[in-house]
Amino acid sequence: MPAIACRSYDLTLMSDSRITSFRLGPRRTTLSEHGAAEIVLAIGVGDLVEAVFRHDPPTPAEMERAIDLVEDALMASRLPQGDRGDLLTSDVLLRGLPGLREAGARLQRADVEALFQGLASASLGHPGARGDIPAGAETAAALLVLRECMHHLGYEAVRVHQA
């Protein structure tokens, strides 16, 4: 996996708006607001799947390693924890999560935390705890990146872009 890196931007632009576009890619995660510079985290779903997740559900050690990698990318971004609004996404993997399957759907940070806890419990050997979260390393990676961004950057909710 490549070294964790981030482009440098005027970070005051990110905190003014209450809506931030959230895009997952194989090698990066992009946060952007209308009219503001993009923040690019040098970690993506493909990175986690290729370098970390070998099992479905991921093992506890795989989950911890993936969290460490995402946290490193968040720290490299230099984005401070803040009181932010919603993340807006049209990502297919995230739209497969319970509560985000319809256009306009919205999950609060606590709901995303509950989904993540279900995945974490499944990794500890409680398969029923996964609930309706789709199987697959890509979905686990997408949920983990979303959760870490919301948790560490202070986003209140994620909602599905109405196309």
Secondary structure, 3 states (H helix, E strand, C coil): CCCCCECCCCCHHHHHCCEEEEEECCCCEEEECCCCCCEEECCCHHHHHHHCCCCCCCCHHHHHHHHHHHHHHHHHHCCCCCCEEEEEECCHHHHCCCCCCCCCCEEEHHHHHHHHHHHHHHHCCCHHHHCCCCCCHHHHHHHHHHHHHHHHHCEEEEEECCC
